[in-house]
Amino acid sequence: MPVWIVLVLGGTALAVLGLAGLGSILLWVGAYIVLSGIVMTIVSLRRTRRQRP
């Protein structure tokens, strides 16, 4: 299971259980990992298209 799924699910569970501070931190970390993965994918696709003749 990917790390970001574990962080998002863990953060959601902690937020539901009443540990909103720790849960929200894990949710933000999971969201950051997802967004950084999207950005790296877009940058990689642009580099690949530029290198092709």
N, C-alpha and C positions, 0 to 999 in steps of 0.2 A: 504494500500500500504506500503511495507517495507520501512524503513528509507533510506536504501542505494539507492533504486531506486529514491526516492525524491531528495537525494543529487546529484546523478549523473545527473538526468534530470535538476535540478536547476543549477548545475555547467555548463552544456552544454548550457543552455539557456543564462546564464550570459556571457559566453565566446562568444557566437554568437552576443549578443547585444553590445559587446565592453568592457565589464567589465572583461577582461581576468584575472586580478589578483585575484579577488574574485571568479570567475568561476573556475580557476585552483585549488584554495584551496578546494572548495567543491568537485571537481572531485577527488582530492587526498584523502580527508576524506572518500568519498564513496568507493574508491578503497581499502583503509585501512580496512574499515568495512567488505568488501567482502572477502579480504584475511584472516583477522583474523577469520571470520566465517568458511572458508575452513580449516584453521589450527586446530581450535577447533573440527571440525567434524572428521578430520583424527585422532587426539589424542583420541577422544572419542571412535572411532571404534577400535583403537588398544587396549585400555584398556578393552573394552568389549570382544575382542577375547582372551586376556590373562586370564581373570577371568573364562572363560568357561573351564570345565575339558575335 
